[in-house]
Amino acid sequence: MGPLYFDFNATTPVLPEVLEAMLPYLRDGFGNPGSGHLWGLRAREAVDRARAQTAGLIGADPEELIFTSCATESNCTALYGAFEDVISARLAVSAVEHPSVLEPAGYLKAQGIDLDILPVDNQGVVGLEAAKALIKPETRLVSVMLANNETGAIQPVAEIARAARRAGALVHSDAAQACGKIPVDVDALGVDLLTLAGHKLYAPKGVGALYLRRGTPLAPLLRGGGQERGLRSGTENVAQIVGLGAACELAARDLDQEMARQRRIGRVLLEGIEGLGREFMVMSGDAAKLPNTLNVGFKGLAADRLVEALALDQVGVSAGAACHSGGAVLSPVLAAMAAPIEYAAGALRLSWGRTTDLDGAKELLKRLARALEAAGPRT
């Protein structure tokens, strides 16, 4: 068997059906959607169709969806746009957010916005009571991701949103890792803003979207020609947008079956790891998690050595810690959940997807056994 890719939370391949949908708009369908002639009208029709497909995946109305270039742009638009017209207010974000939320939050703090960090428990899940205590009448926006990119832990966004609404705050959720993997419904979640990323669900890199509930105030991040209802100026990237729409439609078509299939792969992997004779810990092991994510820390080993050994065996995974001369440096997520250092220093994130099968999972276990032997002795 050839190379094994188990890093789907980092990025996904573009599926053949998605590429086929895009190709016409890289060839003859090159028109500008803002033009009133035949070429432009065809491009506009394609963008409108993709908007409906993408909105359908999250239970939104098409006119509530804004196309962006990526999840980072969507997150920055949500955070900066909510605070552009205020001098002082409060922002609350969880301790385990992606850097594309934490970094803008830090910038806003430097500009005078009061920042509250919602703590997580040892499963990496935001504590509801702690969140409620930190969401105040002065809180303008609460941003909590739907599913964590490192551990797969699913956050109680709907419950947090109810508390935020009682305080009069807006709610944003970075759902880049959740969309296409689990059901996502903006009304059930009660959010005002929600982020999607194309390359996390088999569309190409360079396209994303931001859901904006009708009536929610938001200032634009990019100003110019007034595209996307004046909230994201710039000529639309038609081919990429078409790809996102096709990927969302594909995800919605068989989500339940794909979730069940990927959970089976996860069970095979966990049972196989249990048989490798190494002491380990599953990060967020008691939390509700994405069906495609397993973050496992091997006691007494170094994650970077494991990643290197697997890479030499043509396996792609991610690490949860980096080793330096002063010792292991944990990821902010593992640090926030106070993961035991003896396990977290050897944490690997395995993530799989639509192109992964059981044979690949079983082969991964064989190569992981070899990597464990290469990385260090049994304890």
Number of C-alpha atoms within 10 A of each C-alpha: 6 9 12 20 20 23 18 26 25 14 18 22 16 19 18 11 14 22 19 12 17 24 15 13 21 12 10 9 19 16 20 18 23 15 13 12 11 12 16 17 17 19 24 20 12 20 22 18 17 25 24 19 22 31 25 17 23 22 14 21 16 17 16 19 23 21 27 27 19 20 27 21 22 29 28 18 23 30 25 18 16 19 19 13 10 10 9 15 16 22 27 24 24 24 21 28 23 20 13 16 24 19 13 18 24 14 12 19 17 11 11 13 20 17 18 20 19 24 20 21 13 19 20 30 24 26 16 18 10 13 23 18 10 19 26 19 14 14 22 22 24 27 29 28 27 26 28 27 23 27 27 27 26 22 24 18 23 17 14 24 24 17 21 26 18 12 16 16 23 21 26 27 30 28 23 30 28 26 24 27 23 20 15 18 16 20 13 11 19 21 25 23 27 29 30 30 30 31 26 25 28 28 30 25 19 16 25 27 26 27 27 23 19 13 8 11 11 18 18 19 18 15 13 12 14 14 18 18 13 16 21 24 18 15 14 20 19 23 24 28 30 29 29 34 29 24 30 27 20 19 22 19 13 11 16 13 10 19 19 13 18 23 16 16 22 21 14 16 19 15 11 18 18 12 11 14 11 16 14 20 19 19 27 25 17 11 16 15 19 22 23 26 26 26 22 24 28 21 20 20 22 27 27 21 19 26 23 18 20 23 17 11 17 15 20 20 22 21 25 26 24 17 15 8 5 6 11 19 16 22 17 16 20 25 19 19 20 16 22 15 18 17 21 32 28 29 34 26 27 24 28 25 24 18 11 18 14 15 10 18 19 15 14 24 19 13 17 21 18 15 20 20 12 14 21 13 10 12 9
